[in-house]
Amino acid sequence: MLTIGQLAAHAGVTVRAVRHYHRIGLLPEPARDRSGYRTYDAAAVVRLIRIHVLASAGVPLARVEELLDAGTEEFTAAVADIDAGLRTEVRRLQATRRRLARLSAGEHLALPDSVLGYLDRLRGLGVAERYLEHERDAWIIIAAQAPEDIDAIIATKHEELDDPEMVRLYGLVSEAIDWDPADPRVVEVADVFERLFVRAVEKGQADVDLFDDRLAELLDATAADVSPVARRIIEILEERGGKGWTRIERVPADRLSHLGEP
């Protein structure tokens, strides 16, 4: 008969591990001798070795007992299932490592690749870095609120950048952060916004909501907090019958005849 220390040595595990397996029911508690010490036989050694082999192979302890008592077909199916789970976990860890590598390389926190590509395109168009910091923060909010839709939203934003008027708008707003709200150029920015609204109405795109009401309101409030100029632009658009900074709202039809041209 073997002591707990001898059992552990035969199986290549620690005494602490043996006691843990007792606690979770993987290794039955043995009979005790007259002195009160546990005593083990060869069957206990075999079971403990099998437990150790399975655990070392990556089998979760919660499933070890299932495999110990399984027939050949059940064992094969269970191992295949565990392997599939491990492969999923490996992919998750690899994705985590890629995200960490991006962070260590200085890329933006909490942004998917599609947004990073869009910001790079704006950067390439000459949009000021200071403005891009605020744009980035807005996209962090959007990506967190609409993770399933973010790539489609960015695809739409890329299409909008094919319009020279949209490029012009970005150039203006990226310069406008430090303007006085009374600066006459603020009206020019509002004019560009309004022309884009009108074009969207004419193309039948103004009813497409990329953001829900709460998210649009949050992003509008964030823009207004960045600069008094943004707040003034929103006020001008509201005075003209438009609404919001973030989401295109329908401009009344009676304005289309004289606002559709620059």
Stockholm file with secondary structure:
# STOCKHOLM 1.0

chainA/1-262         MLTIGQLAAHAGVTVRAVRHYHRIGLLPEPARDRSGYRTYDAAAVVRLIRIHVLASAGVPLARVEELLDAGTEEFTAAVADIDAGLRTEVRRLQATRRRLARLSAGEHLALPDSVLGYLDRLRGLGVAERYLEHERDAWIIIAAQAPEDIDAIIATKHEELDDPEMVRLYGLVSEAIDWDPADPRVVEVADVFERLFVRAVEKGQADVDLFDDRLAELLDATAADVSPVARRIIEILEERGGKGWTRIERVPADRLSHLGEP
#=GR chainA/1-262 SS CBCHHHHHHHHTCCHHHHHHHHHTTSSCCCCBCTTSCBCBCHHHHHHHHHHHHHHHTTCCHHHHHHHHTCCHHHHHHHHHHHHHHHHHHHHHHHHHHHHHHHHHTTCCTTCCHHHHHHHHHHHHTTCCHHHHHHHHHHHHHHHHHCTTTHHHHHHHHHHHTTSHHHHHHHHHHHHGGGSCTTCTHHHHHHHHHHHHHHHHHHTTCTTCCSSCHHHHHHHHHHHHHHCHHHHHHHHHHHHTTCCCSSSCCCCCGGGHHHHSCC
#=GC SS_cons         CBCHHHHHHHHTCCHHHHHHHHHTTSSCCCCBCTTSCBCBCHHHHHHHHHHHHHHHTTCCHHHHHHHHTCCHHHHHHHHHHHHHHHHHHHHHHHHHHHHHHHHHTTCCTTCCHHHHHHHHHHHHTTCCHHHHHHHHHHHHHHHHHCTTTHHHHHHHHHHHTTSHHHHHHHHHHHHGGGSCTTCTHHHHHHHHHHHHHHHHHHTTCTTCCSSCHHHHHHHHHHHHHHCHHHHHHHHHHHHTTCCCSSSCCCCCGGGHHHHSCC
//
